[in-house]
């Protein structure tokens, strides 16, 4: 395996108390996206303890229990590389194995010691702009660091120059959540407000039609206190105390609105019917051009693009709204998504993991490369684990990362 192994000793004194939940890294799909080779059609791994994982377009970022961040992936051309691995010039054309991100900058671009990282957010590229991803890292004190493509100001650092090692974003307050698309970034603050930066060409920042780009964190006007954010390629979803809100590109009706293909340029409330309140919802999450609503009763609704069956309703037709067909009607408790993904994952209350959508590189983990349009169980038995708890699944266009552990399913 190209992945590192973390084995803490009793003498270790990490730079911040490692209070986050840690378990084992499993992966499937394109081996290149984890610094390896070939196609991995069933889950592999189990020998690396991780605290967080994020799958981007042809690359991966993981956080270890000691607070270090590592990145790996495949670079087609150094001429088109914009810094998303955060390794400075220490990258090669082709495969790049997992390497610790050792250099970071403060807001003044002075070199500092890396903080204790807790979360990673890997980005998405578009075919028209290969290599144009960016990455955001969150530390234990609510600080955020950005690296990679900055053509639209998506790094939130006040200019449009790419960064090749992570630089701290200057922002007042504590960041508790992040969502990124192809060219935009959302930052959820601890007071329930949301800041955004990057492209607003499709309305993905919700700043109105007149503002096309913002290169510094800018307040987004959303009713209520926000507790959940998610992004597709060029659209954004918000879950707040006042309901669900959407903004951005709506070419495939991924905003769960029928706007006849027109984009939405400000956060707009989504009507779920008089009998459904936001208190009945768990999360509102996006993949590349599709959206999912997870209800507290374990049901899932979906909207948008469905060309590979990623909505899991037994069809390959794009749809305004549909219900995901859930095997045995066992409630779903967690979704696995990502801004570049054309597939989606569902974890039920029994601990089973299901997948649907694009599978050309084995990214569904079903033991083959056949696309699915209904929920199909991920081949966890191949790992040798008897009972698996899935605490996180991160999906991309060609591979999937997960934090799994043996134990009692919850």
N, C-alpha and C positions, 0 to 999 in steps of 0.2 A: 504493500500500500504506500502511496506517496504522502500519506498524512502523518503528522507528528503525534507523539504520545506524551501526555503530561502526567507525571507521577510525583506529586508533592511529597516532601519529606517533613519530618517533625521539626526540623531546624528552620524551615522557610518562614519568613516574615513578609508577607505580601504588602505592597504599598498602600492598600486599602483592605478592610475586612471583606473577604469574599463571601458575602451573604446570599448571593444569587444561587438559584437551583442549577445543578450541573448534572449532566448525564452523557451518554455515549453518542458520538457522531456516526450516523449511517448515511449512505449516499447511493444514488443510482442515476443512470442516464449517461451523458457524454463524459468519458474519462478525461478528456482534454480540459474540461471546466474545473477539475480539481487537480490539475497539473499532471494527469496521467495519460493513458491512451485507451482507445477502443470504446466499446459500448458496454455499459453495465446494466443489464436488464432486470436484475433482482437486487434488493438491498445488500450492500456490503458495508463492513466497518466494524464498530464495536470495540476498537482498541484505542480510541482517543476520547478523553473526557473533555466536554465543551460546555460553556455556559450560554452561548448564543451562536446561531448560524444564519447566514444569508446567502442565497443563490442569486447571482446576477447573470447578465448575458455573457456566457462563456467564461465566467469567473466566479470565485467563491471567497467569502470572508467569514472567518470564525473568531470567536472570543474564547479564550481558555480561562479556567477557573482562577488563574493568577492575574487576570486583568489584561493580559497581552492580546493583541490582535494579530491575526495572520491572514495572508491573502495568497491566492493561487489562481492560475487560469491560463488561457491561451491567447496570445497576441498574434494576429494575422500579419501585421506590418508595424514596425516601429514608427514609420512615418505617419501612421494613423492612430498611434497610441497617445492618449491624453492624460494618463496618470491615475487611472482608477484603481490600480493595485496599491498605490501609496508607497511604493518602494524606491522612489527617486529614479535614478538611472540604472539601478541594479535589477534590470529586467532584460529578457532576451526575446527575440522573435521566435514564436512557437510556444512550446510548453514552459510554464513557470510553476515549480512546485511550491508547496506551502512554505512561506517565509514570514518571520516575525517583522511587523512594522516597528522599526526601532527609532525612527526619526520623526518628530512632529514639530510644528511651529506654533508660537503664540500669535495673538492678534496682530502684533507688530512684525511678524515674520522672523522673530528670533527663535533659535533652536532651544527647545526645552526637553526635559525628560518626558516620556510618554506617561499619561495619566493611567489610572485604573479604568480600563474600558469595560462596559457592561453590555452594550448592544452594537450591532453592525447592520447597515442598510446598504445592500448592493444594488446597483442601478441597471437600467435597461437601455439597449441601443435600438436604433431604427435602421432598416436596410439602407436607407438613403444616406446614413451617416455612421458608418462602421467605426467602432472604437470610441464612440462619443459618450461613454458612460461616466457616472460620477458615484462616489461612495461617501456615506456619512457615518461617523463613529460617535457614539454617545458614551460619556464617562460617568463615574459613580456620583459625581456632584452636579450632574445636569449640564455639563459643558458639552459642546458639539464641535466636531472637527470634520473638515471637508477636503476631499482630494479628487482629482480627475477633471473631466471636461467642464469648462465654465463659459461656453460660448454665449449663453443667455443669462449669465449671472447666477446660475443654479447653485453655486457654492456659497452664496449668501455672504461673501466677504468684501463686497463693495466695488468690484471691478469685473473684468471679463477675461482675465488671464487664467489659463489652466494652472493647476497645482499638481505636482508630482509626489509630494508628501503631504500628509494631512496638516491643515492649518486650522487653528481654533477660530470659530465664528464669533464675532463680537455681538453679543446679545445680552440684554439685561433680563435677569430672571433664570429660572431653572427649567430646562427642557426635559420633558418626561416621555415624549414619543416623537417619532419621525416617520415620514412617508416620502418616497421619492419616485418620480416618473422618469421619462427620458430626459427632459430638460427643465424640470421644476422640483422644488423641495418644499415640504411642509414641516413645520416644527410646532409640536403641541407643548404649550407651556403648563406649568403646574397650577396656574390659576384658571385653566380651562379655556384660554384664548389660543388662537392659532396664528403663527407668523408664516409667511411664504416668500419665496424668491424664485427667480428664473423666468422661464417663458410664460407669458399669459396670452399667447397668440390664439389659443383655442378657448381661453377663459379658464384654464386649469388652476389659476390662482384666485379666481373669483373677484378680480379687481376692476371689472367693467371692461367695455370694449376699447376704451381709449388708451389704456396702459398695455403695452406689448411685452415689455420686460422689466424686471426689477432685480438689481444685483445686491440688494441688502434686505435683511428681514423686514417684512412689511405686514402690518396687521390686516387680517382678513375678517371682514364683518360677518359674523355668524351668530344667529340668535341662540341664546342659552349658553350653558357651560358645556364645552366639548370634552368628551372623554374617549373618542375614538377617531382616528384618521386613517385613510388608505388612498393609494394612488394607482391608476393604471398608467399607460404610456403618456396620455395627455388629458387626463381628467382626474377629479378629486372627489372623495366621499368623506362626509363628516357625520358622526353620531354625537348628538348633543342632548342636553336635558329637554330641549324644545322639539326634538325629532331628528329625522334624517335630512341631510342637505347635500345637494349635488352641484357640481359646476364643471365646465370644460367640454371637451370633444364628445359629441353624441352621434357620430356617424353610424353606429350600429345599435343605437338606442341603449347603450350601456349605462346611461344615467337613469334608466327605468322611466323615462319620459319619451313620448312620441313627439319630437320636434321637427319631424320630416327631414332629419339630417342636419338641422341647424345646431350650432353649439350654444351652450349656456354660459354667460359671462359673469354671473354673480351667484353666490350660494342660494339655491332655490329649494324650498321645502318639498319633500316627497310625500305625497298623500298615500297612506296605506289603508285607508278606509276607517270609518268611524269606530269599528270594533277593535282596532289594533293601535296600541299606544307604544311609545318608545320604551316603556317599562317592560314590554314583552319581548324585547330584542336583546340579543347578546352582542352581535357585531355586524358591521357593514363593511365588506371588504372587496377589493378589486384584483383582477388579473389584467392582462394586456388591454383588452377591449370588452371586458365583461365584468359584471358585478354580482355579489352574493349577499343576501341578508340571512343571518342565522338567528332563528327565534329561540327563546328560552325553553320552549317545549321540544326542541331538537329538530324542528322542521327547517328547511332551507328554500328560499326563493332566489331566482336568478334572472338576470337581464342581459341583453346584448348579444355580442358575437358568439356564434356557435358552430363555426365552420368545421371544427375538429371534434365536436361533441362535448366541448368543455363545460356546457351547462348541465350535463348529466340528466337530460330529460328524455333520452331515447331518440333524439332527432339531431340533425345537423343544420337546422334552419335557425337563422337569427330570430330573436323573439323579444318583444317588449317586456313581458313578464311571464315567468313559468315557475313551476315547482320542481325541485330536484327530486328524482325518484330514489327513495332511500331503501336499501335492502332490509327486508324483514321489519320495516318500520321502527328499527332501533334508533333512538334519538341521537342526533349528531351533537357533539359538544365542542368541536374545534374545527376550523378550516385551515387549509394550507394553501397559500397564494403567493404571488409575487408580481411586480409590475411588468415583467417581460413574459410571463407565463401564458401559454395557450392550453394549459391543463390546470386542474384543481384537485385538491385533496380534502378528505372528510374523515374525521375521527369520531367514532360513535362511543356511547357510554360503556360499551363492552370492551373497548380498547382496540377494536378492529379499525384498520386504515383502508380507505377506499379512494380510488382515483378515476378520473375521466378526462378525455381530451387527447391532445397530440401526444404521440408515443414513438416518433420516428427514431429517437435515440435511446429508447428504453426508459424515458423519464417518468413513466407511470409506475415502474417497479413491478410489473406484472409478469415478468419472465419472458417477454417477447417485445416486438416493435410494432404491434398492431394498435391503431387508434381505438378509442372507446367512446361511446356516447351514452353509456350508462355506468353507474358506479361499479367498479370492479376491484376486488380486494387486492391490496398490495401483497406481494409474495414475501412476507416477513419470515415465513418458515425457513427460507434459505439462510437466514442468519444463525439458526440454531437456537434462537431465543424461544422460551416456552411461553411466557406471558410478557407482553410488551406494553409499556405506557408511552404514548407519544406526546411529549410536551411541546414540540414545535415542529412544523414542517414548512420549509421555504422552497417555493417552486420557481423555476426559470423556464426560458424557452427550450432548453435542451438538457437540463439536469435538475435534480432535487436533493436537498439536504434535510436531515432530520435529527432531532435530539430524541433518542429512544432509551428506555431503560427496562430491564426485567423487573417485574414486581406486580403488584396488584393494580389492575386497571381502574382508573378513577375518572 
